[in-house]
Amino acid sequence: MKRKVYVILTAAGKGERFSKASKLKKPKQFIRLLGKPVILHSLLLFQKCKYVDGIFVTSGREYFEYIHSLAASGRIIKLSGLVEGGKTRFESVRNAFLEIKGNPYDLVLIHDAARPNINIDMVNDIIKAAMRSGEVIYGSKVSETVKRSKNGFVTETLNRKNLWFVQTPQVFRHDVLKSAYKKSGKKNDFTDESGMVERAGNRVKLMEGSKENIKITSASDITLLKKLMK
């Protein structure tokens, strides 16, 4: 039986700091980048990916109609559902996961809509790696010196040899995610699903990603992405 791949595209964040700094009223995932809303770049990519069977988008309910219109104009026929986001990213992804009627061996790919500069090779490679190895995430090795501090003073200089900046997409087996959510109980302060899966006792493979896989956090990121994505 074919293993299905479901995408959870996270777009429920309000991005209040970004909106305030950039004086834009829309959340960052809906502003225009190179002629398209940021979220549409990812939707088009996952539509194109031959491995992807369905796409679930987390969002504020007030943007459901807008996302439907984007899907219609972009011919995103793999859009399987819009899911109202929770108070946190963790809750939003969990809400979407509960909507997926997958089998234990199916794969769930989670990606931030605010990371528009991924390509089809990156998506294909991580899905194929997950089919072989199970849980896989992208990251980039830390190249700068990292220090731990307390009250503004350095307490420790960390060995950066084994440190990574973590990115999305991240891919997990459906049954592993389901079990990890169950084991997490009321704990909901995970910053990504990998942290939850690791805490549940699972090994997660790291793959070298791209330093150009930038998550939009400031207006300067938009300027940089315009240069990188042209």
C-alpha positions as CSV (number, residue, x, y, z in Angstrom):
1,M,0.0,0.0,0.0
2,K,1.3,3.5,-0.9
3,R,2.4,5.7,1.9
4,K,0.6,9.0,1.7
5,V,2.3,12.3,2.6
6,Y,0.3,15.0,4.2
7,V,1.5,18.6,4.6
8,I,0.6,20.9,7.5
9,L,1.4,24.5,6.4
10,T,1.4,26.8,9.4
11,A,-0.1,30.2,8.7
12,A,-2.0,31.0,11.9
13,G,0.5,33.4,13.4
14,K,-0.5,37.0,13.7
15,G,3.1,38.3,13.4
16,E,2.3,41.3,15.5
17,R,6.0,42.4,15.9
18,F,6.5,42.2,12.2
19,S,3.3,44.1,11.4
20,K,4.1,46.8,13.9
21,A,7.7,47.3,12.7
22,S,6.8,47.2,9.0
23,K,3.5,49.1,9.4
24,L,1.7,46.5,7.4
25,K,-1.7,45.3,8.6
26,K,-1.5,41.8,7.2
27,P,0.4,39.0,8.9
28,K,3.7,38.3,7.2
29,Q,2.5,35.1,5.5
30,F,-0.1,37.0,3.5
31,I,2.0,40.0,2.3
32,R,3.2,40.0,-1.3
33,L,6.6,38.8,-2.3
34,L,7.7,38.9,-5.9
35,G,4.1,39.3,-7.0
36,K,2.5,36.6,-4.9
37,P,1.4,36.3,-1.3
38,V,4.1,34.6,0.8
39,I,2.0,31.6,1.6
40,L,1.2,31.0,-2.1
41,H,4.9,30.2,-2.8
42,S,4.7,27.2,-0.5
43,L,1.2,26.1,-1.7
44,L,2.4,26.1,-5.3
45,L,5.5,24.1,-4.4
46,F,3.6,21.4,-2.4
47,Q,1.0,21.2,-5.2
48,K,3.9,20.5,-7.6
49,C,5.5,17.8,-5.4
50,K,4.6,14.3,-6.7
51,Y,4.8,12.8,-3.2
52,V,2.3,15.1,-1.5
53,D,-1.3,13.8,-1.3
54,G,-3.0,16.5,0.8
55,I,-2.3,20.0,2.2
56,F,-3.8,21.3,5.5
57,V,-3.4,24.9,6.3
58,T,-3.6,26.4,9.8
59,S,-4.9,29.9,9.9
60,G,-7.2,32.4,11.6
61,R,-10.8,31.8,10.5
62,E,-10.9,35.4,9.1
63,Y,-8.5,34.3,6.4
64,F,-10.2,31.1,5.3
65,E,-12.0,32.8,2.4
66,Y,-8.8,34.5,1.3
67,I,-6.8,31.2,1.3
68,H,-9.6,29.5,-0.6
69,S,-9.4,32.2,-3.3
70,L,-5.6,31.8,-3.5
71,A,-6.0,28.0,-3.9
72,A,-8.5,28.6,-6.6
73,S,-6.4,31.1,-8.5
74,G,-3.3,28.9,-8.1
75,R,-5.1,25.6,-8.9
76,I,-4.1,24.1,-5.6
77,I,-6.3,21.0,-5.9
78,K,-4.4,19.2,-3.1
79,L,-5.7,21.6,-0.5
80,S,-7.6,19.2,1.8
81,G,-8.6,21.5,4.7
82,L,-8.3,24.8,6.5
83,V,-7.9,24.5,10.2
84,E,-8.4,27.2,12.8
85,G,-5.2,27.9,14.7
86,G,-4.8,27.8,18.4
87,K,-3.2,30.2,20.9
88,T,0.3,28.9,20.0
89,R,2.0,27.3,16.9
90,F,2.1,24.0,18.8
91,E,-1.7,24.0,19.3
92,S,-2.3,25.1,15.7
93,V,-0.3,22.2,14.3
94,R,-1.9,19.7,16.7
95,N,-5.4,20.9,15.5
96,A,-4.4,20.2,11.9
97,F,-2.9,16.8,12.8
98,L,-6.2,15.8,14.3
99,E,-7.9,16.5,11.0
100,I,-5.6,14.1,9.1
101,K,-7.2,10.6,8.7
102,G,-3.9,8.9,8.0
103,N,-2.5,5.4,8.5
104,P,0.3,4.7,10.9
105,Y,2.9,4.5,8.2
106,D,1.9,7.7,6.4
107,L,4.1,10.7,6.6
108,V,3.3,14.2,7.9
109,L,5.4,17.1,6.7
110,I,5.2,20.4,8.7
111,H,6.3,23.6,7.2
112,D,6.2,27.3,8.2
113,A,4.4,29.4,5.6
114,A,6.8,32.2,6.5
115,R,9.6,30.2,4.9
116,P,8.9,30.7,1.2
117,N,12.4,30.1,-0.2
118,I,12.3,26.3,-0.3
119,N,12.6,24.3,-3.6
120,I,11.2,21.1,-4.9
121,D,14.5,19.2,-4.4
122,M,14.6,20.1,-0.7
123,V,11.0,18.8,-0.3
124,N,11.6,15.6,-2.3
125,D,14.9,14.9,-0.5
126,I,13.5,15.1,3.0
127,I,10.4,13.0,2.1
128,K,12.6,10.3,0.6
129,A,14.9,10.4,3.7
130,A,11.8,10.0,5.9
131,M,10.6,7.1,3.9
132,R,14.0,5.4,4.7
133,S,14.8,6.6,8.2
134,G,11.6,7.9,9.8
135,E,11.8,11.3,11.5
136,V,13.9,13.9,9.6
137,I,14.3,17.6,10.0
138,Y,16.3,20.3,8.2
139,G,18.9,22.5,9.9
140,S,22.0,24.5,9.3
141,K,25.2,24.2,11.3
142,V,26.0,27.0,13.7
143,S,29.0,28.9,12.3
144,E,29.4,31.6,15.0
145,T,30.5,31.5,18.6
146,V,27.6,30.8,21.0
147,K,27.7,31.8,24.6
148,R,25.3,31.2,27.5
149,S,24.6,34.1,29.8
150,K,23.0,35.1,33.1
151,N,22.0,38.7,34.1
152,G,23.9,40.0,31.1
153,F,27.2,38.2,31.8
154,V,28.7,35.2,30.1
155,T,28.5,32.0,32.1
156,E,29.7,29.6,29.4
157,T,31.1,29.4,25.9
158,L,29.4,26.5,24.1
159,N,31.1,24.1,21.7
160,R,29.4,24.9,18.4
161,K,30.7,21.7,16.7
162,N,27.4,19.9,17.4
163,L,25.0,22.8,17.3
164,W,22.4,23.4,14.6
165,F,19.9,26.1,13.7
166,V,16.7,24.1,13.1
167,Q,14.4,24.8,10.1
168,T,11.3,23.5,8.4
169,P,10.2,21.4,6.6
170,Q,10.2,18.6,9.2
171,V,8.8,15.1,8.4
172,F,7.4,12.5,10.9
173,R,5.6,9.2,10.6
174,H,1.9,9.6,11.5
175,D,2.0,7.0,14.3
176,V,5.1,8.6,15.9
177,L,3.5,12.0,15.9
178,K,0.3,10.6,17.3
179,S,2.1,8.8,20.1
180,A,4.2,11.9,20.9
181,Y,1.1,14.1,21.2
182,K,-0.3,11.6,23.6
183,K,2.8,11.4,25.7
184,S,3.2,15.2,25.8
185,G,0.0,15.5,27.9
186,K,-0.7,19.0,28.9
187,K,2.8,20.2,28.1
188,N,2.5,22.6,25.1
189,D,5.5,24.8,25.2
190,F,7.4,23.0,22.5
191,T,8.9,25.4,19.9
192,D,8.7,22.7,17.2
193,E,7.3,19.2,16.7
194,S,10.8,17.7,16.7
195,G,11.3,18.7,20.3
196,M,8.1,16.9,21.3
197,V,9.0,13.8,19.2
198,E,12.5,13.8,20.8
199,R,11.0,14.1,24.3
200,A,8.8,11.1,23.6
201,G,11.9,9.0,23.1
202,N,12.3,9.0,19.3
203,R,15.5,9.6,17.3
204,V,15.3,12.4,14.8
205,K,17.7,12.6,11.8
206,L,19.2,16.0,10.9
207,M,19.8,16.9,7.3
208,E,21.8,19.9,6.1
209,G,19.4,22.5,4.9
210,S,20.0,25.9,3.3
211,K,21.1,29.1,5.0
212,E,18.8,30.8,2.4
213,N,15.8,29.0,3.9
214,I,14.9,32.1,5.8
215,K,12.0,32.5,8.1
216,I,10.5,36.0,7.8
217,T,10.8,37.8,11.1
218,S,11.5,41.4,10.0
219,A,11.1,43.7,7.0
220,S,14.8,43.3,6.1
221,D,14.1,39.6,5.6
222,I,11.6,40.5,2.8
223,T,14.3,42.6,1.1
224,L,16.8,39.7,1.3
225,L,14.3,37.2,0.0
226,K,13.5,39.3,-3.0
227,K,17.2,39.1,-3.9
228,L,17.5,35.4,-3.2
229,M,14.4,34.3,-5.0
230,K,14.7,36.4,-8.2
